[in-house]
């Protein structure tokens, strides 16, 4: 049981170690820097979009269930 808890941690740690070992590259026209407002807007929009997609099934199932219950 103890191994089942720690084995799934190995792959994310290996990925993080691989990414940490890489050298930083110079910023170019195709990269999105983290110190400008565009990054903040994109991060906020992505968070809002994922949150809406998470909440939408719950919001839509309430009226659908109510409709199905009233059809009895």
N, CA, C and O of each residue as an XYZ file, in Angstrom:
288
protein
N       0.825     -1.185      0.000
C       0.000      0.000      0.000
C       0.872      1.253      0.000
O       0.527      2.259     -0.619
N       1.967      1.184      0.677
C       2.870      2.325      0.716
C       3.486      2.579     -0.658
O       3.656      3.731     -1.056
N       3.819      1.517     -1.383
C       4.375      1.680     -2.722
C       3.356      2.260     -3.691
O       3.712      3.052     -4.563
N       2.105      1.878     -3.548
C       1.063      2.388     -4.443
C       0.884      3.890     -4.284
O       0.404      4.561     -5.198
N       1.259      4.408     -3.152
C       1.153      5.852     -2.928
C       2.301      6.607     -3.562
O       2.100      7.720     -4.049
N       3.501      6.041     -3.574
C       4.680      6.761     -4.019
C       5.095      6.461     -5.458
O       5.805      7.268     -6.059
N       4.684      5.340     -6.029
C       5.066      5.007     -7.405
C       4.537      6.027     -8.410
O       5.294      6.405     -9.305
N       3.293      6.499     -8.327
C       2.830      7.499     -9.307
C       3.556      8.841     -9.232
O       3.425      9.659    -10.141
N       4.310      9.077     -8.180
C       5.043     10.330     -8.040
C       6.327     10.313     -8.869
O       6.871     11.373     -9.178
N       6.812      9.145     -9.227
C       8.096      9.017     -9.901
C       8.089      9.703    -11.266
O       9.026     10.440    -11.573
N       7.077      9.491    -12.085
C       7.042     10.081    -13.433
C       6.991     11.612    -13.400
O       7.774     12.242    -14.111
N       6.108     12.244    -12.612
C       6.153     13.709    -12.570
C       7.484     14.256    -12.062
O       7.939     15.297    -12.536
N       8.115     13.577    -11.108
C       9.420     14.021    -10.629
C      10.480     13.876    -11.710
O      11.365     14.724    -11.826
N      10.402     12.810    -12.502
C      11.352     12.629    -13.599
C      11.165     13.712    -14.651
O      12.148     14.228    -15.184
N       9.923     14.063    -14.958
C       9.649     15.124    -15.925
C      10.156     16.460    -15.397
O      10.771     17.224    -16.140
N       9.909     16.747    -14.131
C      10.376     18.002    -13.536
C      11.898     18.070    -13.527
O      12.468     19.128    -13.795
N      12.557     16.971    -13.226
C      14.017     16.943    -13.245
C      14.567     17.145    -14.645
O      15.579     17.820    -14.833
N      13.894     16.556    -15.632
C      14.322     16.731    -17.022
C      14.157     18.182    -17.461
O      15.026     18.727    -18.141
N      13.055     18.807    -17.080
C      12.827     20.201    -17.459
C      13.769     21.145    -16.717
O      14.185     22.161    -17.274
N      14.111     20.827    -15.472
C      15.016     21.676    -14.708
C      16.432     21.613    -15.258
O      17.188     22.575    -15.119
N      16.805     20.504    -15.875
C      18.151     20.348    -16.408
C      18.338     21.092    -17.727
O      19.472     21.338    -18.140
N      17.251     21.449    -18.388
C      17.366     22.144    -19.674
C      17.848     23.567    -19.469
O      17.556     24.205    -18.458
N      18.594     24.049    -20.453
C      19.064     25.427    -20.404
C      17.959     26.366    -20.868
O      17.154     26.004    -21.726
N      17.918     27.542    -20.318
C      16.945     28.553    -20.730
C      17.354     29.103    -22.093
O      18.537     29.338    -22.339
N      16.392     29.307    -22.966
C      16.673     29.855    -24.285
C      16.244     31.310    -24.328
O      15.445     31.763    -23.508
N      16.777     32.024    -25.281
C      16.442     33.432    -25.432
C      15.002     33.577    -25.920
O      14.504     32.753    -26.687
N      14.356     34.625    -25.466
C      12.972     34.885    -25.851
C      12.943     35.395    -27.287
O      13.737     36.255    -27.667
N      12.013     34.852    -28.085
C      11.891     35.262    -29.483
C      10.458     35.691    -29.756
O       9.654     35.820    -28.833
N      10.141     35.912    -31.030
C       8.802     36.373    -31.397
C       7.748     35.296    -31.150
O       6.567     35.617    -31.016
N       8.145     34.043    -31.086
C       7.183     32.957    -30.916
C       6.957     32.530    -29.481
O       6.203     31.588    -29.238
N       7.581     33.189    -28.530
C       7.418     32.801    -27.133
C       6.511     33.793    -26.410
O       6.364     34.946    -26.818
N       5.920     33.316    -25.345
C       5.044     34.156    -24.524
C       5.740     34.379    -23.184
O       5.815     33.468    -22.359
N       6.240     35.576    -22.974
C       6.934     35.884    -21.732
C       5.980     35.922    -20.546
O       4.792     36.204    -20.700
N       6.503     35.641    -19.383
C       5.665     35.612    -18.187
C       5.606     36.950    -17.475
O       4.915     37.067    -16.463
N       6.299     37.953    -17.963
C       6.313     39.236    -17.268
C       5.509     40.321    -17.981
O       5.636     41.500    -17.650
N       4.686     39.940    -18.953
C       3.879     40.948    -19.639
C       2.388     40.693    -19.396
O       2.014     39.604    -18.961
N       1.541     41.677    -19.669
C       0.110     41.526    -19.410
C      -0.568     40.444    -20.252
O      -1.589     39.890    -19.845
N      -0.009     40.146    -21.408
C      -0.608     39.111    -22.259
C      -0.623     37.771    -21.546
O      -1.591     37.017    -21.651
N       0.444     37.472    -20.824
C       0.501     36.221    -20.078
C      -0.591     36.179    -19.009
O      -1.250     35.155    -18.833
N      -0.778     37.276    -18.307
C      -1.814     37.332    -17.278
C      -3.209     37.156    -17.862
O      -4.045     36.460    -17.286
N      -3.457     37.780    -18.997
C      -4.768     37.656    -19.650
C      -4.987     36.226    -20.123
O      -6.069     35.669    -19.937
N      -3.968     35.630    -20.734
C      -4.093     34.242    -21.206
C      -4.290     33.272    -20.040
O      -5.081     32.334    -20.142
N      -3.582     33.490    -18.943
C      -3.731     32.630    -17.771
C      -5.129     32.762    -17.179
O      -5.755     31.763    -16.823
N      -5.616     34.001    -17.075
C      -6.959     34.227    -16.542
C      -8.019     33.620    -17.452
O      -8.958     32.988    -16.968
N      -7.880     33.803    -18.771
C      -8.855     33.265    -19.718
C      -8.871     31.739    -19.691
O      -9.935     31.125    -19.758
N      -7.701     31.135    -19.594
C      -7.628     29.674    -19.534
C      -8.260     29.154    -18.255
O      -8.997     28.168    -18.280
N      -7.979     29.802    -17.147
C      -8.567     29.398    -15.864
C     -10.076     29.547    -15.897
O     -10.798     28.670    -15.425
N     -10.554     30.641    -16.446
C     -11.994     30.873    -16.555
C     -12.651     29.843    -17.468
O     -13.727     29.334    -17.158
N     -12.011     29.539    -18.584
C     -12.548     28.577    -19.542
C     -12.620     27.175    -18.948
O     -13.638     26.496    -19.079
N     -11.541     26.738    -18.295
C     -11.538     25.406    -17.676
C     -12.554     25.348    -16.530
O     -13.238     24.339    -16.355
N     -12.649     26.418    -15.761
C     -13.643     26.459    -14.687
C     -15.060     26.402    -15.222
O     -15.914     25.736    -14.638
N     -15.328     27.095    -16.331
C     -16.662     27.047    -16.937
C     -16.970     25.656    -17.466
O     -18.089     25.167    -17.309
N     -15.993     25.016    -18.089
C     -16.215     23.659    -18.584
C     -16.418     22.667    -17.447
O     -17.101     21.657    -17.621
N     -15.841     22.940    -16.300
C     -16.046     22.069    -15.148
C     -17.432     22.274    -14.550
O     -18.060     21.314    -14.106
N     -17.912     23.510    -14.533
C     -19.184     23.830    -13.913
C     -20.376     23.573    -14.830
O     -21.470     23.286    -14.344
N     -20.188     23.669    -16.140
C     -21.304     23.573    -17.089
C     -22.130     22.295    -16.968
O     -23.357     22.389    -16.979
N     -21.535     21.107    -16.854
C     -22.374     19.911    -16.728
C     -23.291     19.957    -15.509
O     -24.430     19.494    -15.579
N     -22.821     20.498    -14.413
C     -23.649     20.596    -13.212
C     -24.777     21.592    -13.430
O     -25.912     21.344    -13.022
N     -24.478     22.711    -14.066
C     -25.488     23.744    -14.302
C     -26.545     23.277    -15.289
O     -27.707     23.668    -15.179
N     -26.163     22.450    -16.250
C     -27.130     22.011    -17.250
C     -27.938     20.799    -16.780
O     -29.068     20.608    -17.229
N     -27.391     19.990    -15.900
C     -28.105     18.785    -15.467
C     -29.268     19.104    -14.531
O     -30.235     18.344    -14.482
N     -29.196     20.202    -13.794
C     -30.291     20.558    -12.899
C     -31.597     20.781    -13.653
O     -32.594     20.136    -13.326
N     -31.635     21.664    -14.643
C     -32.868     21.852    -15.399
C     -33.305     20.616    -16.179
O     -34.502     20.364    -16.316
N     -32.354     19.848    -16.687
C     -32.717     18.629    -17.423
C     -33.358     17.617    -16.486
O     -34.356     16.991    -16.841
N     -32.793     17.450    -15.289
C     -33.374     16.510    -14.320
C     -34.752     17.000    -13.882
O     -35.665     16.194    -13.707
N     -34.910     18.296    -13.704
C     -36.206     18.835    -13.322
C     -37.247     18.595    -14.399
O     -38.395     18.266    -14.101
N     -36.844     18.760    -15.650
C     -37.762     18.491    -16.769
C     -38.159     17.017    -16.807
O     -39.332     16.697    -16.999
N     -37.219     16.145    -16.632
C     -37.514     14.707    -16.671
C     -38.397     14.289    -15.500
O     -39.245     13.409    -15.652
N     -38.212     14.907    -14.336
C     -39.053     14.564    -13.188
C     -40.478     15.083    -13.365
O     -41.422     14.461    -12.877
N     -40.648     16.204    -14.050
C     -41.986     16.752    -14.244
C     -42.749     16.035    -15.326
O     -43.961     16.221    -15.438
N     -42.086     15.218    -16.133
C     -42.754     14.509    -17.212
C     -43.418     13.230    -16.742
O     -44.074     12.566    -17.544
N     -43.278     12.855    -15.483
C     -43.878     11.616    -14.966
C     -45.365     11.661    -14.992
O     -46.019     10.698    -14.591
